[in-house]
Amino acid sequence: MKSKVHRILINESNIPDGLEVITRFKSFSEIRNGIFTTIRRLRMQYPGALIYYKNPNSFFTKAFLERNPECKLYNDEKIDLEITPNDYLSWKLLPLISKQIEDDLNYFDETSKWQKKFKVRADRFHIYGKSKHLYIHPSSIIYPNVVFDVSSGPIIIDKNVKITSFSFLEGPLYIAEDAQIDNARITGATVIGRACRIGGEVGNSIFENFANKHHEGFVGHSHIGSWVNIGAMATTSDLKNNYGIVKVKNQFKQISTDTIKFGSIIGDFSKIAIGVMLNTGTIVDIGANVTKGRVNGYIPPFSWAESSDKYRLDHFIQDTKKIMARRNQTLSFEEEVLLKSLYEG
């Protein structure tokens, strides 16, 4: 049956309290909350539909349209479907990862071919559950003594992923292309973005593209932005001692997550030093450099270590370009302008 949706609007005019930090640099529609981002999912569900974008921030709009050239600036066109960010709060996304991964498999036709090509190598690792729920791209490398537990949901390993020995991976789980998993324990419903480096323990979390948590330490029920680096033994708490509802803070107010299980949100380009302990519900805004041994509440954007000073803008831009170049990525002109506007705002 032909879709009646021909014009879609991604409307980012109003960001709900609690979503600001993870959407300073990218749209809520660019968050990978399953196998796909919302914007890619829309293209697959409504092929041929025009996608319009609306945001009052002109710097943000230019950067978004540069990354997504198939989208168009909204000019009061008639719309068949409107997508807003109200349901994209991190603590709302995490419980839905399991269902979203399974739903996304319906649009991922390539996976059946992967299973046929990878079968001959399956004796190198262990599968707990039915092997039909494990999808590994033939270009990926799986070392001996890796355990895949698909008894609770599917595991999808995309292109050019490397998983080294003694890693334990539990579904539902999606690992995007070029990621590296080293001696890790990944449990619960988790999404690992493109070219992430993951080690230690991770549970029910979203890691955006190019995030690093390559050493021991625990990240649970958390949302980690792009280009974040989490040092060895850094740990998030995701449960209060009294099992109370977790509340988070932004610059202006306290917000209830309505759940007892929630860890941290770490904004894009932030760095967490070795051994830092993030208390339940800690929010680290974009570009912060966190070195204090124990932190809680809200860490402002571009914070510099334990001082009251900000990360110097010229140093931040220079460091960001250097870090991105290591992954063969570049900071575009429009993205640099956006970062400078966020810093000066």
Residue pairs with C-beta under 8 A, 6 or more apart in sequence:
3 45
3 46
3 47
3 49
4 80
5 46
5 49
5 80
5 81
6 46
6 48
6 49
6 50
6 80
7 49
7 50
7 52
7 77
7 78
7 79
7 80
7 81
8 42
8 46
8 49
8 50
8 51
8 52
8 79
8 80
8 81
8 82
8 83
9 51
9 52
9 53
9 54
9 74
9 77
9 79
9 81
9 82
9 83
10 27
10 29
10 38
10 39
10 51
10 52
10 53
10 54
10 71
10 83
11 54
11 74
11 82
11 83
11 84
12 23
12 27
12 28
12 29
12 53
12 54
12 55
12 60
12 84
12 85
13 54
13 55
13 56
14 84
14 85
15 23
15 28
15 85
16 85
16 86
16 89
17 250
17 253
17 255
18 89
18 90
18 91
18 248
18 250
18 255
18 257
19 28
19 85
19 88
19 89
19 90
20 250
21 225
21 250
21 265
21 267
21 283
21 284
21 285
21 286
22 28
22 31
22 90
22 223
22 225
22 265
22 267
22 268
23 31
23 85
24 267
24 268
24 285
24 286
24 301
24 342
25 63
25 225
25 226
25 267
25 268
25 269
25 286
25 335
25 338
25 339
25 342
26 64
26 67
26 208
26 226
26 268
27 39
27 53
27 55
27 60
27 64
28 38
28 85
28 88
29 37
29 38
29 39
29 42
29 83
30 37
30 38
30 39
30 64
30 67
30 68
31 37
31 38
31 88
31 93
31 206
31 208
32 174
32 176
32 191
32 193
32 206
32 208
32 209
33 88
33 93
33 96
33 97
33 100
33 191
33 206
34 41
34 97
34 100
34 101
34 103
34 104
34 174
34 191
35 100
35 101
35 104
35 105
35 107
35 108
35 156
35 174
36 44
36 104
36 107
38 83
38 88
39 51
39 68
39 71
41 104
41 107
42 49
42 51
42 83
43 49
43 51
43 70
44 107
45 107
46 81
49 80
49 81
50 72
50 77
51 68
51 70
51 71
51 72
52 71
52 72
52 73
52 74
52 77
52 79
53 61
53 64
53 65
53 68
53 71
53 72
53 73
53 74
54 74
55 61
55 64
59 334
59 337
59 338
59 341
60 338
61 73
62 334
62 337
62 338
63 332
63 334
63 335
63 337
63 338
64 71
65 71
65 72
65 73
66 332
66 334
66 335
67 332
89 257
90 206
90 222
90 223
90 262
90 265
91 221
91 246
91 257
91 258
91 259
91 262
93 206
93 223
94 189
94 204
94 205
94 206
94 221
94 223
94 262
95 189
95 259
97 172
97 189
97 190
97 191
97 204
97 206
98 153
98 172
98 189
101 153
101 154
101 156
101 171
101 172
101 173
101 174
101 189
101 191
102 153
102 154
102 172
104 174
105 111
105 154
105 156
108 156
111 135
111 156
114 135
114 136
114 137
114 138
115 132
115 134
115 135
115 136
117 138
118 136
118 137
118 138
121 142
122 131
124 142
124 143
124 144
124 146
125 142
125 143
125 144
125 145
125 146
125 147
125 148
126 145
126 146
126 147
126 148
127 134
127 147
127 148
127 150
128 147
128 148
128 149
128 150
128 151
129 148
129 149
129 150
129 151
129 152
129 171
130 150
131 150
133 150
133 153
133 154
133 155
133 171
134 148
134 150
134 154
134 155
135 154
135 155
135 156
135 157
136 142
136 157
137 157
137 158
137 159
137 160
137 161
137 177
139 159
139 160
140 157
140 158
140 159
140 160
140 161
140 162
140 163
141 161
141 162
141 163
142 157
142 163
143 162
143 163
143 164
143 165
144 165
145 165
145 166
146 163
146 164
146 165
146 166
146 167
146 168
146 169
147 167
147 168
147 169
148 155
148 169
148 171
149 168
149 169
149 170
149 171
150 171
151 171
152 170
152 171
152 172
153 171
153 172
153 173
153 189
154 171
154 172
154 173
155 169
155 170
155 171
155 172
155 173
155 174
155 175
156 173
156 174
156 175
157 163
157 175
158 174
158 175
158 176
158 177
158 179
159 177
159 178
160 177
160 178
161 175
161 176
161 177
161 178
161 179
161 180
161 181
162 179
162 180
162 181
163 169
163 175
163 180
163 181
164 180
164 181
164 182
164 183
165 183
166 183
167 181
167 182
167 183
167 184
167 185
167 186
168 184
168 185
168 186
168 187
169 175
169 181
169 184
169 186
170 186
170 187
170 188
172 189
172 190
173 186
173 189
173 190
173 191
173 192
174 190
174 191
174 192
175 181
175 192
176 191
176 192
176 193
176 194
176 195
176 196
176 209
177 194
177 195
178 194
178 195
179 192
179 193
179 194
179 195
179 196
179 197
179 198
180 196
180 197
180 198
180 214
181 192
181 198
181 199
182 197
182 198
182 199
182 214
183 199
184 198
184 199
184 200
184 201
184 202
185 200
185 201
185 202
186 192
186 198
186 201
186 202
186 203
187 201
187 202
187 203
187 204
188 203
188 204
188 205
188 220
189 204
190 202
190 203
190 204
190 205
190 206
190 207
191 205
191 206
191 207
192 198
192 202
192 207
193 206
193 207
193 208
193 209
193 210
193 211
193 226
194 209
194 210
195 209
195 210
195 327
196 207
196 209
196 210
196 211
196 212
196 213
197 211
197 212
197 213
197 214
198 207
198 213
198 214
199 213
199 214
199 215
199 216
200 213
200 215
200 216
200 217
200 218
200 219
201 216
201 217
201 218
201 219
201 220
202 213
202 218
202 219
202 220
203 218
203 219
203 220
203 221
203 238
204 220
204 221
204 261
205 219
205 220
205 221
205 222
205 223
205 224
205 263
206 222
206 223
206 224
207 213
207 224
208 223
208 224
208 225
208 226
208 228
208 268
209 226
210 226
210 227
210 324
210 327
210 329
211 224
211 225
211 226
211 227
211 228
211 229
211 230
212 228
212 229
212 230
213 219
213 224
213 230
213 234
215 231
215 232
215 233
216 232
216 233
217 230
217 231
217 232
217 233
217 234
217 235
218 235
218 236
219 230
219 235
219 236
219 263
219 264
220 236
220 238
220 261
220 263
221 236
221 238
221 261
221 262
221 263
222 236
222 238
222 262
222 263
222 264
222 265
222 266
223 264
223 265
223 266
224 230
224 266
225 265
225 266
225 267
225 268
225 269
225 270
225 286
226 268
226 269
227 268
227 269
227 320
227 323
227 324
228 266
228 267
228 268
228 269
228 270
228 271
228 272
229 270
229 271
229 272
230 266
230 272
231 271
231 272
231 273
231 274
231 275
231 276
232 274
232 275
233 274
233 275
234 272
234 273
234 274
234 275
234 276
234 277
234 278
235 276
235 277
235 278
236 263
236 264
236 278
236 282
237 263
237 277
237 278
237 279
237 280
238 261
238 262
238 263
238 280
239 260
239 261
239 280
240 246
240 260
240 280
243 260
244 260
245 256
245 257
245 258
245 259
245 260
246 256
246 257
246 259
246 260
246 261
246 262
246 280
246 281
247 254
247 255
247 256
247 257
247 281
248 254
248 255
248 257
248 262
248 265
248 281
248 282
248 283
248 298
249 255
249 281
249 283
249 297
249 298
250 283
250 298
251 298
251 300
257 281
262 280
262 281
263 278
263 280
263 281
263 282
264 278
264 281
264 282
264 283
264 284
265 282
265 283
265 284
266 272
266 284
267 284
267 285
267 286
267 287
267 288
267 301
268 286
268 287
269 286
269 287
269 316
269 320
270 284
270 285
270 286
270 287
270 288
270 289
270 290
270 299
271 288
271 289
271 290
272 278
272 284
272 290
273 289
273 290
273 291
275 293
276 290
276 291
276 292
276 293
276 294
276 295
277 293
277 294
277 295
278 284
278 295
278 296
279 294
279 295
279 296
279 297
280 296
281 296
282 295
282 296
282 297
282 298
282 299
283 297
283 298
283 299
284 290
284 295
284 299
285 298
285 299
285 300
285 301
285 302
285 303
286 301
286 302
286 342
287 301
287 302
287 311
287 316
287 339
287 342
287 343
288 299
288 300
288 301
288 302
288 303
288 311
289 303
289 304
289 305
289 311
290 299
290 303
290 305
291 305
291 306
292 305
292 306
301 342
301 343
302 310
302 311
302 313
302 316
302 343
303 310
303 311
304 310
304 311
304 312
310 343
313 340
313 343
313 344
316 339
316 343
317 331
317 336
317 339
317 340
320 331
320 339
321 330
321 331
324 330
324 331
331 339
